[in-house]
Amino acid sequence: MREKIKRERKAFTLMLIPHSGDKVRRIAISRSGFFLILLGVAVFFALLSSSINDYRQARSKEARLHKLERVNKVQEEKILSLVQEIEGFSEKMEELKELEDKLRIIAGVGGGSETEEEKLGKGGPENYLLLEKEIELEKGGSLSTNLIGKIEENVVFLKNEIKRREKSLGELEEVIREKIDLFASTPNIFPVQGWISSGYGWRGNPFTGKKEFHQAIDIAAPWGTEIKAAARGKVIFAEWKGAYGLMIRINDGHGYYTVYGHLSHILVKKGQWVEKGDIIGRVGSSGRSTGPHLHFEVWLDEKTVNPLNLMVEPLG
């Protein structure tokens, strides 16, 4: 009896009371069995919680994956756009190179912007069409690391090419500026239109009849005809000078200076800067002269030269 009471104390009774008034049912559960049930319930809820957590993590990973795919798609489109810009820019660089080559020919500083060493050692991505071919093969999938590396290589190459082209164009600009300055300072246009009454070289002096060297050309023109500066420069003399009569002397630079004699009027002042083609005076017959004309001398490195050898326009 005592053992029975002890067993009952070590057990739990589960009572099932139906609402219909049927007989009450009693289920006796041992303490160990009860704890096993509790353990089972706990394990069940733990597994259920773990499953729910795994499900939530899986959904979160899936959402992140979709987001990464969208970002990757956008990045691919940007990279493809960048490649197209690189290819378009490379075409512009080639056009610029051709233009530079033409300018070098015109400037007389060589027919190409690249030295033989540069041509042989250029390296790098020479044909940008290779990128386009690889892109065609990889459409529909992710861009490979190799392709991205080639894009970066192209970008580096173009940056270096821009620096080299800037340096080359800077040098070319300096040469062209020097040539423009030289052309502007060279007395190569006729200061007055008319006809040559006396050329450069040996002739008989119209006053003495003796043979002498005429270091200028005489251009006959009507009295008062406008006289233009044959080159740009600084007026260093503008007044009467003996047999020259009213005379102008201009320092044209680059070793040149010009002399205009027998004028009827001087229209510039000493120290004045004139450009090629500016009106500096008018034809006359002042000084030792037999009639209205312009006495025109050209000096280069302290020696007279024949002005006709420099002219780039006809005399009419």
Order of alpha helices (4+ residues) and beta strands (2+ residues): alpha-beta-beta-alpha-alpha-alpha-alpha-beta-beta-beta-beta-beta-beta-beta-beta-beta-beta-beta-beta
